[in-house]
Amino acid sequence: MKRFISVMLLLLIAVTLFARGVSEVEKVDVICSTSWTAAFADLAGVDDLDSIAPANLRHPPEYELVPSDIVKVRGAKVFISAGYEKMMDTIKETIANEDCTLVKISTQNSIEKIKSETEKISKVTGTKVRIEDYIKTVEEGAAYVSASSKGKKVFCHSMQIYLAKDLGLEIVGTYGPAPATAEQIKACKESGANFIIDNVHNPIASPLKQASGLEVVVWRNFPEKVEKGALTKVVKDNIEALKSVL
């Protein structure tokens, strides 16, 4: 079935190219699967970025490709993804015979991964990594947590533990990305946590809140725009949300 869909997409692309003319196809040197991978590329020093999945989606990795997306990819020299996006089977077939390098990165918002993955991108794109503002933002957030948390503990969504650890939060339990189990709900209630961190892209904290009565802080991973400093803005907004419970 996937093969059939891929073939149909390529046929539609051919029709689109014939109708518009290849000369009209916009050429993009570096293109990314989502606003999250684009944010990593930005920190790797890449300018003039574009992403396939619209940045305003709740869960961009589930985005379904349309023919114009494939046309855009065929004009790229580098395609950056996390590998788990639904689009990737078709993308790999599309660029197999193209002069396009596929870069797969690990999308975790931790300083350690930011360093390693931006370096991986920069080696392909020939750009200079620019992560100083990101690290400074996290360090300033960690200083605030250290001064203000007063021993408070968090029950954390598994997709948000990376930033939580970098900020120095004490994580006493995790849940997700699947819906919270009865064991996790019980663990949250008995954990001694003072608040819960949830994930806006996969919000599942409601039963935990109902059982424990704890406040929920909602963080995001994916930037809402493809722009310079996008991931640093995500961290700043997450820290501001955190301040309400510290």
Secondary structure, 3 states (H helix, E strand, C coil): CHHHHHHHHHHHHHHHHHHHCHHHCCCCCEEECCHHHHHHHHHCCCCCCCECCCCCCCCHHHCCCCHHHHHHHCCCCEEEECCCCCCHHHHHHHHCCCCCEEEECCCCCCHHHHHHHHHHHHHHHCCCCCCHHHHHHHHHHHHHHHHHCCCCEEEEEHHHHHHHHHCCCEEEEEECCCCCCHHHHHHHHHCCCCEEEEECCCCCCHHHHHHHCCEEEEECCCCCCCCCCHHHHHHHHHHHHHHHHC
